[in-house]
Amino acid sequence: MSMELFDRQKDAVGQGERTILVHIELTSNRKASSSIGEFQQLALSSGLSIIDTITVKRSITKAQFFIGTGKVDELATIVCDNEIDLVIFSLQLSPSQERNLEKALKCQVMDRTGLILDIFALRASSFEGKLQVELAQLKHLSTRLVRGWTHLERQKGGIGLRGPGETQLETDKRLISVRIKNINKRLDKVHKQHDLGRKSRIKNQLPMISLAGYTNAGKSTLFNLLTKAKVYADDKLFATLDSTIRRVILPASGEAVIADTVGFIQDLPHELVEAFKSTLEETRQANVLLHVVDASDPNNRDKIEQVEDIIEQIEAQDIPKIIVMNKIDGIADFKPRLDKDHDGNIYRVWISAHTGEGIDLLYQALSQSLSGMMTFAGIKLDVQSAYIRSEIHKVGFIQKEIMNEFGQWLLEINVTRHYLERLLDKQGVSLLWEQKSSQSQTA
C-alpha cells in the first residue's frame, strides 16, 4: 500500500464504517484478480474507514466460504479485536458464501459488486440515475433474499400484504418484482424523452462526440475543457455517474454535441451494464468515440482492454474511435503528439486535459474524423454581412476569400452541413455552389 493511500485511509478512520478489505489473488487466473490499489480506491470512494487490507492467495475457491476455514478463523479474530463493522471481498461471492461468512465473522459481508453498487447509489444525482441505480440494486439483492432483506421492513412488507400460504420470502420476492416493474415503467418514459432529443440531433445533422473510458481517466476534465462547462470532476472513482450533454463550437469542425458518460471499470457488474444501457446509448449513437485513457497509469493497457470489452457489450465497437492518452502532465518530459496509421489517419492523441496541452491536436483529430459530415461550399456575403467572416473563422475553414467590385465577400468554406444551413438563414448570405465530399476538409 502506498504511503499516500495509507495517509488517506488514516484520515478516513472515524468517518465511515470500520472496514477490512480482503483482496483475493487467484493464482490460476490473474486476470480475475482486480488491482489491490483500485480495490482500496473503491472503498475510499464509498467513504469507508479502512482499518486493514488483507491479501489472500488462492489457487482454487472453496464452496462454503470462498476462502479456506483457517483464513476465516483468522479474519474472525481480527474482526472481533478491532470491532469491525464490515468486511469486503474483492471478488464476487455467491449468496450462500456471503451468508456463511456473515455467520462466521459476525458482521456484515459485502463483495466488490455490492461495493460498486453502493458507490453508484452515493453518486447518482439525477432522477434517471437514481432509478437506474435502484433497479441494479434490486436485481442484485433479489438473488440474496434467502438471508432476509431488512430493507423491506421500511416498506411495511409482511402483515397485510401476504397472500394465503405465502411465506415472508415469497412476499419479499413479490414486492421486489412489483418495484422493478414500476421502475422499468418510469425509466421507459425517461428513455422516450432521450430518444426525442437524439432524433432532433440526427435531424439537425449535428455531429455527436461521446467520451468513454475507464473511471478516473479524466473524461469530465476533458469534457469541461472542450465545452467550457463546470461538470463535477474529482480524483475519485465514478466521480461522474449521470451523463451530461452539451452543444459546443469546435475549431475547424463547427457545432457539435459532446456527451460525458459513466466511467467503466474491470468486471463492471452485469446489473449496472443492463441498468445503464440508456445512458450508454449516447455512446452507441456517437459519430466519433473518444476513448480517454490515463497515460500516466502503468496498468493502462489492461484498462484499455476492459473498456473495449464493454464497448463491444453495448455494440459500439464499429464507431470511429480516437484514443485520447490523457494526463501526460504526469509523465516526465513528455510532449503532446499525434499518432497516425498507415493510411495517414489519426488514431491516437497525447494530451493533458488538466493543463490544456495538446488540445489543438485533439481538435485536428476530431476535424479529420468528422470530415464525412462536412461540406465544401461557395457563399456570398453582402456588404452589411461581412462581420460573419469572423464567425466562420471560428467554426470552420475559409480556404479562399476575395472581395468583388461591389464590396461583397466571396468565400470558399469547409463547415458542417448543419452549420451551412444555419448560415444560409442569415440575412445577406447566399449560396453560390456546394460540393459534398468526405475528403473536402483534408486540405
Buried (B, 14 or more C-beta within 10 A) or exposed (E): EEEEBEEBBEEBEEEBBBBBBBBBBBEEEEEBBBBBEBBBBBBBBBEBBBBBBBEBEBEEBBEBBBBBEEBBEBBBEBBEEEEBBBBBBBBBBBEBBBBBBBEBBEBBBBBBBBBBBBBBBBBBEBEBBBBBBBBBBBBBBBEBBEBEBEEBEEEEBBEEEBEEEEEBEEBBBBBBEEBBEEBEEBBEEBBEEBEEEBEEBEEBBBBBBBBBBBBBBBBBBBBBBBBEBEBBBEEBBBBBBBBBBBEBBBBBBBBBBBBBBBBBBBBBBEBBBEBBBBBBBBBBBBBBBBBBBBBBBEEBEBBBEBBBBBBEBBEBEEBBBBBBBBBBBEEEEBEBEBEEEEEEEBBBBBBBBBEEBBBEBBBBBBBBBBBBBBBBBBBBBBEEBBEBBEEBBEBBBBBEBEEEEEEBBBBBBBBBBBBBBBBEEEEBBEEEEBEEBEEBBEE
